[in-house]
Amino acid sequence: MLAGYVAVNLEKEAENLVQSMHKGDLCGSVHLARLIEADTRGVFQPFADALAARIQDHLGRWAELGETDPHITLEDEVYHLLKAASIDWDGAPCSGRPGEEA
């Protein structure tokens, strides 16, 4: 094993994530974090792009509304941004802005 590298059993982490979701286990996202950490081929990059687009939209909106501390507002809305990005992302990345593909 390489120094600083932790081997991740992808199948087990995915199974544990699904079980956590079924149980409503709020600590279950550790499995998603492990899957993302193990992503060496950029599988999650399209979703990250969609999330970045949603964050950029929100920050722009907050600036227009005169929000004085968008980072605090962002902390309150990260989960909602994740859900919005998952809805926007239609599984066909690389053909335009995530969620607005041509």
N, CA, C and O atoms as a printed pandas DataFrame, in Angstrom:
     atom_number atom_name residue_name chain_id  residue_number  x_coord  y_coord  z_coord
0              1         N          MET        A               1    0.845   -1.176    0.000
1              2        CA          MET        A               1    0.000    0.000    0.000
2              3         C          MET        A               1    0.895    1.244    0.000
3              4         O          MET        A               1    1.904    1.280    0.704
4              5         N          LEU        A               2    0.536    2.245   -0.773
5              6        CA          LEU        A               2    1.291    3.487   -0.845
6              7         C          LEU        A               2    1.100    4.303    0.426
7              8         O          LEU        A               2    0.035    4.271    1.044
8              9         N          ALA        A               3    2.151    5.041    0.814
9             10        CA          ALA        A               3    2.057    5.890    1.995
10            11         C          ALA        A               3    0.986    6.954    1.781
11            12         O          ALA        A               3    0.968    7.617    0.745
12            13         N          GLY        A               4    0.099    7.119    2.750
13            14        CA          GLY        A               4   -0.952    8.136    2.664
14            15         C          GLY        A               4   -2.141    7.725    1.813
15            16         O          GLY        A               4   -3.103    8.482    1.691
16            17         N          TYR        A               5   -2.089    6.533    1.221
17            18        CA          TYR        A               5   -3.182    6.071    0.370
18            19         C          TYR        A               5   -4.001    5.032    1.122
19            20         O          TYR        A               5   -3.444    4.089    1.683
20            21         N          VAL        A               6   -5.290    5.196    1.136
21            22        CA          VAL        A               6   -6.176    4.247    1.797
22            23         C          VAL        A               6   -6.961    3.509    0.716
23            24         O          VAL        A               6   -7.634    4.121   -0.113
24            25         N          ALA        A               7   -6.860    2.190    0.745
25            26        CA          ALA        A               7   -7.598    1.387   -0.222
26            27         C          ALA        A               7   -9.084    1.436    0.127
27            28         O          ALA        A               7   -9.465    1.276    1.286
28            29         N          VAL        A               8   -9.912    1.658   -0.883
29            30        CA          VAL        A               8  -11.352    1.755   -0.678
30            31         C          VAL        A               8  -12.026    0.636   -1.467
31            32         O          VAL        A               8  -11.792    0.478   -2.665
32            33         N          ASN        A               9  -12.854   -0.127   -0.789
33            34        CA          ASN        A               9  -13.648   -1.155   -1.443
34            35         C          ASN        A               9  -14.884   -0.455   -2.016
35            36         O          ASN        A               9  -15.842   -0.184   -1.292
36            37         N          LEU        A              10  -14.855   -0.169   -3.301
37            38        CA          LEU        A              10  -15.915    0.619   -3.927
38            39         C          LEU        A              10  -17.287   -0.030   -3.789
39            40         O          LEU        A              10  -18.270    0.641   -3.477
40            41         N          GLU        A              11  -17.346   -1.319   -4.019
41            42        CA          GLU        A              11  -18.634   -1.994   -3.943
42            43         C          GLU        A              11  -19.206   -1.905   -2.528
43            44         O          GLU        A              11  -20.395   -1.636   -2.356
44            45         N          LYS        A              12  -18.367   -2.129   -1.517
45            46        CA          LYS        A              12  -18.835   -2.088   -0.128
46            47         C          LYS        A              12  -19.265   -0.675    0.264
47            48         O          LYS        A              12  -20.281   -0.498    0.936
48            49         N          GLU        A              13  -18.489    0.334   -0.158
49            50        CA          GLU        A              13  -18.859    1.715    0.165
50            51         C          GLU        A              13  -20.187    2.091   -0.493
51            52         O          GLU        A              13  -21.024    2.751    0.123
52            53         N          ALA        A              14  -20.378    1.668   -1.746
53            54        CA          ALA        A              14  -21.642    1.959   -2.441
54            55         C          ALA        A              14  -22.803    1.259   -1.747
55            56         O          ALA        A              14  -23.870    1.846   -1.567
56            57         N          GLU        A              15  -22.594    0.009   -1.359
57            58        CA          GLU        A              15  -23.637   -0.741   -0.653
58            59         C          GLU        A              15  -23.958   -0.077    0.688
59            60         O          GLU        A              15  -25.127    0.054    1.050
60            61         N          ASN        A              16  -22.936    0.338    1.418
61            62        CA          ASN        A              16  -23.147    0.993    2.708
62            63         C          ASN        A              16  -23.860    2.337    2.541
63            64         O          ASN        A              16  -24.678    2.714    3.380
64            65         N          LEU        A              17  -23.553    3.056    1.467
65            66        CA          LEU        A              17  -24.231    4.328    1.201
66            67         C          LEU        A              17  -25.722    4.095    0.963
67            68         O          LEU        A              17  -26.562    4.815    1.503
68            69         N          VAL        A              18  -26.042    3.099    0.162
69            70        CA          VAL        A              18  -27.449    2.779   -0.110
70            71         C          VAL        A              18  -28.160    2.388    1.176
71            72         O          VAL        A              18  -29.278    2.840    1.426
72            73         N          GLN        A              19  -27.532    1.558    1.989
73            74        CA          GLN        A              19  -28.140    1.157    3.266
74            75         C          GLN        A              19  -28.362    2.367    4.161
75            76         O          GLN        A              19  -29.399    2.475    4.816
76            77         N          SER        A              20  -27.399    3.271    4.192
77            78        CA          SER        A              20  -27.537    4.479    5.017
78            79         C          SER        A              20  -28.690    5.336    4.533
79            80         O          SER        A              20  -29.431    5.904    5.336
80            81         N          MET        A              21  -28.843    5.431    3.207
81            82        CA          MET        A              21  -29.940    6.223    2.661
82            83         C          MET        A              21  -31.287    5.608    3.028
83            84         O          MET        A              21  -32.227    6.325    3.370
84            85         N          HIS        A              22  -31.379    4.280    2.958
85            86        CA          HIS        A              22  -32.631    3.613    3.333
86            87         C          HIS        A              22  -32.957    3.841    4.801
87            88         O          HIS        A              22  -34.125    3.999    5.156
88            89         N          LYS        A              23  -31.942    3.861    5.656
89            90        CA          LYS        A              23  -32.140    4.030    7.097
90            91         C          LYS        A              23  -32.306    5.494    7.493
91            92         O          LYS        A              23  -32.762    5.790    8.597
92            93         N          GLY        A              24  -31.936    6.416    6.594
93            94        CA          GLY        A              24  -31.952    7.829    6.955
94            95         C          GLY        A              24  -30.808    8.187    7.889
95            96         O          GLY        A              24  -30.920    9.110    8.696
96            97         N          ASP        A              25  -29.713    7.458    7.777
97            98        CA          ASP        A              25  -28.545    7.663    8.635
98            99         C          ASP        A              25  -27.794    8.917    8.192
99           100         O          ASP        A              25  -27.190    8.939    7.120
100          101         N          LEU        A              26  -27.834    9.954    9.019
101          102        CA          LEU        A              26  -27.191   11.219    8.671
102          103         C          LEU        A              26  -25.672   11.116    8.626
103          104         O          LEU        A              26  -25.015   12.001    8.077
104          105         N          CYS        A              27  -25.107   10.069    9.184
105          106        CA          CYS        A              27  -23.652    9.877    9.136
106          107         C          CYS        A              27  -23.242    9.067    7.903
107          108         O          CYS        A              27  -22.054    8.834    7.683
108          109         N          GLY        A              28  -24.204    8.646    7.115
109          110        CA          GLY        A              28  -23.917    7.796    5.963
110          111         C          GLY        A              28  -23.137    8.463    4.853
111          112         O          GLY        A              28  -22.575    7.779    3.997
112          113         N          SER        A              29  -23.089    9.780    4.848
113          114        CA          SER        A              29  -22.384   10.465    3.767
114          115         C          SER        A              29  -20.882   10.205    3.797
115          116         O          SER        A              29  -20.178   10.534    2.843
116          117         N          VAL        A              30  -20.386    9.619    4.883
117          118        CA          VAL        A              30  -18.970    9.249    4.924
118          119         C          VAL        A              30  -18.663    8.268    3.783
119          120         O          VAL        A              30  -17.551    8.263    3.254
120          121         N          HIS        A              31  -19.632    7.451    3.408
121          122        CA          HIS        A              31  -19.431    6.497    2.323
122          123         C          HIS        A              31  -19.323    7.213    0.980
123          124         O          HIS        A              31  -18.510    6.837    0.135
124          125         N          LEU        A              32  -20.142    8.241    0.787
125          126        CA          LEU        A              32  -20.028    9.042   -0.427
126          127         C          LEU        A              32  -18.671    9.740   -0.476
127          128         O          LEU        A              32  -18.035    9.807   -1.528
128          129         N          ALA        A              33  -18.238   10.254    0.659
129          130        CA          ALA        A              33  -16.936   10.920    0.721
130          131         C          ALA        A              33  -15.819    9.950    0.346
131          132         O          ALA        A              33  -14.883   10.330   -0.357
132          133         N          ARG        A              34  -15.905    8.712    0.805
133          134        CA          ARG        A              34  -14.877    7.713    0.461
134          135         C          ARG        A              34  -14.909    7.379   -1.025
135          136         O          ARG        A              34  -13.863    7.196   -1.648
136          137         N          LEU        A              35  -16.108    7.298   -1.589
137          138        CA          LEU        A              35  -16.208    7.031   -3.029
138          139         C          LEU        A              35  -15.601    8.180   -3.831
139          140         O          LEU        A              35  -14.891    7.951   -4.810
140          141         N          ILE        A              36  -15.879    9.404   -3.420
141          142        CA          ILE        A              36  -15.329   10.564   -4.124
142          143         C          ILE        A              36  -13.812   10.591   -3.978
143          144         O          ILE        A              36  -13.099   10.878   -4.939
144          145         N          GLU        A              37  -13.317   10.292   -2.780
145          146        CA          GLU        A              37  -11.873   10.272   -2.556
146          147         C          GLU        A              37  -11.192    9.234   -3.449
147          148         O          GLU        A              37  -10.079    9.452   -3.927
148          149         N          ALA        A              38  -11.859    8.122   -3.667
149          150        CA          ALA        A              38  -11.283    7.045   -4.465
150          151         C          ALA        A              38  -11.409    7.281   -5.970
151          152         O          ALA        A              38  -10.854    6.515   -6.759
152          153         N          ASP        A              39  -12.115    8.306   -6.370
153          154        CA          ASP        A              39  -12.357    8.588   -7.795
154          155         C          ASP        A              39  -11.094    9.132   -8.449
155          156         O          ASP        A              39  -10.816   10.329   -8.379
156          157         N          THR        A              40  -10.340    8.255   -9.077
157          158        CA          THR        A              40   -9.097    8.668   -9.736
158          159         C          THR        A              40   -9.285    8.921  -11.224
159          160         O          THR        A              40   -8.349    9.351  -11.898
160          161         N          ARG        A              41  -10.472    8.663  -11.744
161          162        CA          ARG        A              41  -10.714    8.812  -13.183
162          163         C          ARG        A              41  -11.706    9.916  -13.513
163          164         O          ARG        A              41  -12.106   10.068  -14.667
164          165         N          GLY        A              42  -12.103   10.681  -12.516
165          166        CA          GLY        A              42  -12.978   11.815  -12.767
166          167         C          GLY        A              42  -14.428   11.478  -12.998
167          168         O          GLY        A              42  -15.140   12.238  -13.653
168          169         N          VAL        A              43  -14.885   10.350  -12.472
169          170        CA          VAL        A              43  -16.273    9.937  -12.653
170          171         C          VAL        A              43  -17.235   10.969  -12.084
171          172         O          VAL        A              43  -18.306   11.198  -12.648
172          173         N          PHE        A              44  -16.864   11.588  -10.977
173          174        CA          PHE        A              44  -17.745   12.566  -10.331
174          175         C          PHE        A              44  -17.555   13.989  -10.868
175          176         O          PHE        A              44  -18.238   14.906  -10.412
176          177         N          GLN        A              45  -16.653   14.190  -11.816
177          178        CA          GLN        A              45  -16.377   15.537  -12.317
178          179         C          GLN        A              45  -17.592   16.209  -12.952
179          180         O          GLN        A              45  -17.806   17.397  -12.707
180          181         N          PRO        A              46  -18.401   15.514  -13.756
181          182        CA          PRO        A              46  -19.586   16.183  -14.323
182          183         C          PRO        A              46  -20.544   16.685  -13.253
183          184         O          PRO        A              46  -21.112   17.768  -13.391
184          185         N          PHE        A              47  -20.729   15.917  -12.195
185          186        CA          PHE        A              47  -21.595   16.380  -11.122
186          187         C          PHE        A              47  -20.972   17.572  -10.409
187          188         O          PHE        A              47  -21.672   18.518  -10.047
188          189         N          ALA        A              48  -19.656   17.530  -10.206
189          190        CA          ALA        A              48  -18.966   18.666   -9.582
190          191         C          ALA        A              48  -19.135   19.915  -10.437
191          192         O          ALA        A              48  -19.298   21.014   -9.907
192          193         N          ASP        A              49  -19.098   19.753  -11.752
193          194        CA          ASP        A              49  -19.296   20.893  -12.659
194          195         C          ASP        A              49  -20.709   21.463  -12.508
195          196         O          ASP        A              49  -20.895   22.680  -12.498
196          197         N          ALA        A              50  -21.702   20.574  -12.391
197          198        CA          ALA        A              50  -23.085   21.026  -12.209
198          199         C          ALA        A              50  -23.230   21.760  -10.881
199          200         O          ALA        A              50  -23.898   22.791  -10.809
200          201         N          LEU        A              51  -22.614   21.235   -9.844
201          202        CA          LEU        A              51  -22.669   21.890   -8.541
202          203         C          LEU        A              51  -21.990   23.253   -8.599
203          204         O          LEU        A              51  -22.506   24.228   -8.053
204          205         N          ALA        A              52  -20.851   23.324   -9.248
205          206        CA          ALA        A              52  -20.150   24.609   -9.372
206          207         C          ALA        A              52  -21.014   25.633  -10.103
207          208         O          ALA        A              52  -21.028   26.807   -9.734
208          209         N          ALA        A              53  -21.733   25.196  -11.138
209          210        CA          ALA        A              53  -22.613   26.110  -11.871
210          211         C          ALA        A              53  -23.724   26.634  -10.969
211          212         O          ALA        A              53  -24.049   27.820  -11.006
212          213         N          ARG        A              54  -24.310   25.746  -10.155
213          214        CA          ARG        A              54  -25.368   26.179   -9.243
214          215         C          ARG        A              54  -24.823   27.138   -8.183
215          216         O          ARG        A              54  -25.479   28.123   -7.846
216          217         N          ILE        A              55  -23.638   26.860   -7.660
217          218        CA          ILE        A              55  -23.037   27.755   -6.668
218          219         C          ILE        A              55  -22.766   29.118   -7.284
219          220         O          ILE        A              55  -23.021   30.150   -6.664
220          221         N          GLN        A              56  -22.249   29.119   -8.507
221          222        CA          GLN        A              56  -21.975   30.382   -9.191
222          223         C          GLN        A              56  -23.276   31.176   -9.373
223          224         O          GLN        A              56  -23.296   32.388   -9.163
224          225         N          ASP        A              57  -24.343   30.503   -9.758
225          226        CA          ASP        A              57  -25.644   31.172   -9.905
226          227         C          ASP        A              57  -26.103   31.776   -8.584
227          228         O          ASP        A              57  -26.558   32.919   -8.545
228          229         N          HIS        A              58  -25.985   31.012   -7.508
229          230        CA          HIS        A              58  -26.420   31.499   -6.200
230          231         C          HIS        A              58  -25.592   32.687   -5.741
231          232         O          HIS        A              58  -26.135   33.672   -5.240
232          233         N          LEU        A              59  -24.282   32.596   -5.911
233          234        CA          LEU        A              59  -23.431   33.717   -5.495
234          235         C          LEU        A              59  -23.771   34.975   -6.285
235          236         O          LEU        A              59  -23.800   36.073   -5.728
236          237         N          GLY        A              60  -24.029   34.817   -7.579
237          238        CA          GLY        A              60  -24.435   35.964   -8.392
238          239         C          GLY        A              60  -25.754   36.543   -7.933
239          240         O          GLY        A              60  -25.911   37.762   -7.874
240          241         N          ARG        A              61  -26.700   35.689   -7.608
241          242        CA          ARG        A              61  -28.006   36.146   -7.128
242          243         C          ARG        A              61  -27.872   36.883   -5.799
243          244         O          ARG        A              61  -28.490   37.927   -5.590
244          245         N          TRP        A              62  -27.054   36.325   -4.904
245          246        CA          TRP        A              62  -26.864   36.984   -3.608
246          247         C          TRP        A              62  -26.212   38.351   -3.764
247          248         O          TRP        A              62  -26.539   39.292   -3.041
248          249         N          ALA        A              63  -25.283   38.452   -4.717
249          250        CA          ALA        A              63  -24.645   39.752   -4.962
250          251         C          ALA        A              63  -25.683   40.756   -5.451
251          252         O          ALA        A              63  -25.687   41.909   -5.023
252          253         N          GLU        A              64  -26.572   40.312   -6.357
253          254        CA          GLU        A              64  -27.627   41.197   -6.857
254          255         C          GLU        A              64  -28.579   41.633   -5.749
255          256         O          GLU        A              64  -29.115   42.740   -5.782
256          257         N          LEU        A              65  -28.786   40.754   -4.765
257          258        CA          LEU        A              65  -29.701   41.059   -3.664
258          259         C          LEU        A              65  -29.019   41.826   -2.537
259          260         O          LEU        A              65  -29.662   42.184   -1.550
260          261         N          GLY        A              66  -27.726   42.078   -2.681
261          262        CA          GLY        A              66  -27.003   42.827   -1.663
262          263         C          GLY        A              66  -26.651   42.016   -0.433
263          264         O          GLY        A              66  -26.439   42.582    0.640
264          265         N          GLU        A              67  -26.582   40.695   -0.568
265          266        CA          GLU        A              67  -26.198   39.836    0.555
266          267         C          GLU        A              67  -24.795   40.222    1.005
267          268         O          GLU        A              67  -23.863   40.248    0.201
268          269         N          THR        A              68  -24.650   40.520    2.280
269          270        CA          THR        A              68  -23.360   41.007    2.770
270          271         C          THR        A              68  -22.388   39.887    3.099
271          272         O          THR        A              68  -21.177   40.107    3.089
272          273         N          ASP        A              69  -22.884   38.697    3.389
273          274        CA          ASP        A              69  -21.996   37.584    3.716
274          275         C          ASP        A              69  -22.477   36.313    3.012
275          276         O          ASP        A              69  -23.083   35.444    3.639
276          277         N          PRO        A              70  -22.205   36.209    1.706
277          278        CA          PRO        A              70  -22.720   35.060    0.952
278          279         C          PRO        A              70  -22.168   33.731    1.438
279          280         O          PRO        A              70  -22.803   32.697    1.231
280          281         N          HIS        A              71  -20.998   33.726    2.081
281          282        CA          HIS        A              71  -20.427   32.463    2.536
282          283         C          HIS        A              71  -21.268   31.851    3.658
283          284         O          HIS        A              71  -21.419   30.631    3.712
284          285         N          ILE        A              72  -21.809   32.663    4.538
285          286        CA          ILE        A              72  -22.689   32.145    5.581
286          287         C          ILE        A              72  -23.975   31.626    4.943
287          288         O          ILE        A              72  -24.465   30.558    5.309
288          289         N          THR        A              73  -24.508   32.364    4.012
289          290        CA          THR        A              73  -25.710   31.927    3.319
290          291         C          THR        A              73  -25.427   30.627    2.577
291          292         O          THR        A              73  -26.260   29.720    2.578
292          293         N          LEU        A              74  -24.272   30.527    1.948
293          294        CA          LEU        A              74  -23.891   29.325    1.216
294          295         C          LEU        A              74  -23.838   28.118    2.147
295          296         O          LEU        A              74  -24.312   27.039    1.791
296          297         N          GLU        A              75  -23.265   28.293    3.330
297          298        CA          GLU        A              75  -23.207   27.183    4.279
298          299         C          GLU        A              75  -24.606   26.675    4.607
299          300         O          GLU        A              75  -24.801   25.470    4.773
300          301         N          ASP        A              76  -25.564   27.559    4.700
301          302        CA          ASP        A              76  -26.936   27.174    5.006
302          303         C          ASP        A              76  -27.601   26.433    3.841
303          304         O          ASP        A              76  -28.542   25.668    4.054
304          305         N          GLU        A              77  -27.129   26.650    2.636
305          306        CA          GLU        A              77  -27.829   26.117    1.466
306          307         C          GLU        A              77  -27.073   25.045    0.705
307          308         O          GLU        A              77  -27.530   24.630   -0.361
308          309         N          VAL        A              78  -25.941   24.580    1.203
309          310        CA          VAL        A              78  -25.134   23.623    0.445
310          311         C          VAL        A              78  -25.929   22.370    0.099
311          312         O          VAL        A              78  -25.878   21.903   -1.039
312          313         N          TYR        A              79  -26.660   21.823    1.057
313          314        CA          TYR        A              79  -27.427   20.607    0.779
314          315         C          TYR        A              79  -28.457   20.853   -0.316
315          316         O          TYR        A              79  -28.642   20.015   -1.198
316          317         N          HIS        A              80  -29.126   21.998   -0.262
317          318        CA          HIS        A              80  -30.115   22.321   -1.289
318          319         C          HIS        A              80  -29.448   22.515   -2.643
319          320         O          HIS        A              80  -30.024   22.171   -3.675
320          321         N          LEU        A              81  -28.241   23.063   -2.645
321          322        CA          LEU        A              81  -27.491   23.206   -3.895
322          323         C          LEU        A              81  -27.105   21.835   -4.456
323          324         O          LEU        A              81  -27.163   21.621   -5.667
324          325         N          LEU        A              82  -26.713   20.912   -3.581
325          326        CA          LEU        A              82  -26.397   19.553   -4.029
326          327         C          LEU        A              82  -27.618   18.920   -4.691
327          328         O          LEU        A              82  -27.511   18.314   -5.757
328          329         N          LYS        A              83  -28.776   19.064   -4.051
329          330        CA          LYS        A              83  -29.997   18.493   -4.623
330          331         C          LYS        A              83  -30.353   19.165   -5.949
331          332         O          LYS        A              83  -30.752   18.491   -6.898
332          333         N          ALA        A              84  -30.211   20.487   -6.017
333          334        CA          ALA        A              84  -30.511   21.197   -7.265
334          335         C          ALA        A              84  -29.570   20.750   -8.369
335          336         O          ALA        A              84  -29.994   20.559   -9.509
336          337         N          ALA        A              85  -28.304   20.582   -8.044
337          338        CA          ALA        A              85  -27.340   20.143   -9.058
338          339         C          ALA        A              85  -27.650   18.729   -9.526
339          340         O          ALA        A              85  -27.484   18.415  -10.705
340          341         N          SER        A              86  -28.101   17.868   -8.608
341          342        CA          SER        A              86  -28.410   16.498   -9.015
342          343         C          SER        A              86  -29.622   16.456   -9.926
343          344         O          SER        A              86  -29.706   15.602  -10.808
344          345         N          ILE        A              87  -30.558   17.365   -9.725
345          346        CA          ILE        A              87  -31.732   17.440  -10.595
346          347         C          ILE        A              87  -31.340   18.041  -11.951
347          348         O          ILE        A              87  -31.792   17.581  -13.000
348          349         N          ASP        A              88  -30.492   19.077  -11.909
349          350        CA          ASP        A              88  -30.071   19.743  -13.142
350          351         C          ASP        A              88  -29.250   18.822  -14.034
351          352         O          ASP        A              88  -29.401   18.822  -15.256
352          353         N          TRP        A              89  -28.390   18.048  -13.411
353          354        CA          TRP        A              89  -27.484   17.217  -14.190
354          355         C          TRP        A              89  -28.260   16.055  -14.775
355          356         O          TRP        A              89  -28.784   15.226  -14.031
356          357         N          ASP        A              90  -28.342   15.980  -16.070
357          358        CA          ASP        A              90  -29.195   14.980  -16.705
358          359         C          ASP        A              90  -28.439   13.755  -17.193
359          360         O          ASP        A              90  -28.992   12.947  -17.939
360          361         N          GLY        A              91  -27.184   13.603  -16.785
361          362        CA          GLY        A              91  -26.422   12.432  -17.166
362          363         C          GLY        A              91  -25.782   12.537  -18.538
363          364         O          GLY        A              91  -25.165   11.579  -19.002
364          365         N          ALA        A              92  -25.916   13.670  -19.189
365          366        CA          ALA        A              92  -25.305   13.855  -20.502
366          367         C          ALA        A              92  -24.334   15.019  -20.451
367          368         O          ALA        A              92  -24.568   16.051  -21.080
368          369         N          PRO        A              93  -23.228   14.862  -19.695
369          370        CA          PRO        A              93  -22.278   15.963  -19.547
370          371         C          PRO        A              93  -21.501   16.216  -20.822
371          372         O          PRO        A              93  -21.596   15.455  -21.785
372          373         N          CYS        A              94  -20.758   17.257  -20.819
373          374        CA          CYS        A              94  -19.823   17.604  -21.883
374          375         C          CYS        A              94  -20.510   18.116  -23.141
375          376         O          CYS        A              94  -19.910   18.126  -24.216
376          377         N          SER        A              95  -21.756   18.539  -23.014
377          378        CA          SER        A              95  -22.421   19.082  -24.200
378          379         C          SER        A              95  -23.057   20.430  -23.889
379          380         O          SER        A              95  -24.113   20.774  -24.421
380          381         N          GLY        A              96  -22.398   21.182  -23.020
381          382        CA          GLY        A              96  -22.900   22.495  -22.636
382          383         C          GLY        A              96  -22.810   22.655  -21.135
383          384         O          GLY        A              96  -22.256   21.808  -20.435
384          385         N          ARG        A              97  -23.365   23.757  -20.649
385          386        CA          ARG        A              97  -23.345   24.019  -19.216
386          387         C          ARG        A              97  -24.166   22.959  -18.489
387          388         O          ARG        A              97  -25.287   22.667  -18.907
388          389         N          PRO        A              98  -23.637   22.372  -17.405
389          390        CA          PRO        A              98  -24.391   21.347  -16.711
390          391         C          PRO        A              98  -25.792   21.809  -16.368
391          392         O          PRO        A              98  -25.990   22.878  -15.791
392          393         N          GLY        A              99  -26.751   20.991  -16.730
393          394        CA          GLY        A              99  -28.140   21.312  -16.486
394          395         C          GLY        A              99  -28.785   22.081  -17.613
395          396         O          GLY        A              99  -30.006   22.230  -17.655
396          397         N          GLU        A             100  -27.958   22.575  -18.537
397          398        CA          GLU        A             100  -28.488   23.350  -19.660
398          399         C          GLU        A             100  -27.879   22.881  -20.972
399          400         O          GLU        A             100  -27.662   23.674  -21.888
400          401         N          GLU        A             101  -27.603   21.564  -21.053
401          402        CA          GLU        A             101  -26.982   21.019  -22.250
402          403         C          GLU        A             101  -27.852   21.259  -23.477
403          404         O          GLU        A             101  -29.081   21.293  -23.407
404          405         N          ALA        A             102  -27.167   21.421  -24.599
405          406        CA          ALA        A             102  -27.871   21.666  -25.861
406          407         C          ALA        A             102  -28.530   20.404  -26.368
407          408         O          ALA        A             102  -29.169   20.420  -27.420
